[in-house]
Amino acid sequence: MTPSKLNTFTLFKLPSAWISGVRVESFDANKAVTRVKHRWINQNPFNSMFWAVQGMAAELATGVLVMSKIRAAGKPVSMLVLNNKATFSKKATGTIRFTCDDGEKLDAIMTRVLETGEGHTCWMRAVGKDEAGDVVSVFEFEWTLRRKDR
């Protein structure tokens, strides 16, 4: 998995995110960063980025970590968002980067999922910052993970 391959994935599997300009910028075992630039296609009537576009970028930042952990495990695991929460603190204009650094927390959950075969949940957080480094929004997603036994 590379940012380029994940961006191609969004083109075919998440076309609304791709059209809106959501891109994976970087990721490693513990951290993922996505970005999206405020443009005409993703704006709201108040001349800032529509909240749902921010949500797509934030969810992708958390989802990239989940997908990479599943791939590293080498075993089939289902993933699905169960709940989410968001707070908004500033108008989102310019380029917004969402960072999720919950990889270590996810490691512990993945270990339990693979060992027990039971479903588990994990709250993951993505913080969106503008070019000045100011927080514009914070999203939290509750991911459900369950080993697929065939």
C-alpha positions, 0 to 999 in steps of 0.5 A: 500500500502506498499513498498513490495506490490508495488515491487510485483506490479512492478514484474507483471505490470512493469517487465522491471523495476523489472528485471532492479532492480528498487525497492520502498524503502519507502514512506509516504504521502509526500515523496517517495524513490526508488532505483536501483543498477548499474548492468550488466543488466542495464548498458550502454556501458560507464559502468554506469547505462542506462538513461532509467533505471534511468527514470523508478526509477524516474517515479516510485518515482513520481508515487507512490505518485500519486497512494497513493493519488488516493487510499486515495481519494477513488474515481477513478482517471486516471493518465498518464505521459504527458511530462518529462524532465531530466538532468544528472550531473554525471555517475550513478554507485553503488546504486542510490536513487530517492526521490520525495517530492512533496506530498503536491503539489499533494494534492492541485491538487487532491483536484481540480480534485475531486471537479471539475471533470476536468483534471489537470496536475502536474509537479513532480520532482525526484532527483537521488543521489549516495551513496556519496550523489551526484546528478547524475540525476534529472527527472521531470514528468508532470502527468495528473489526471482526475476523472473517471465518469462512 
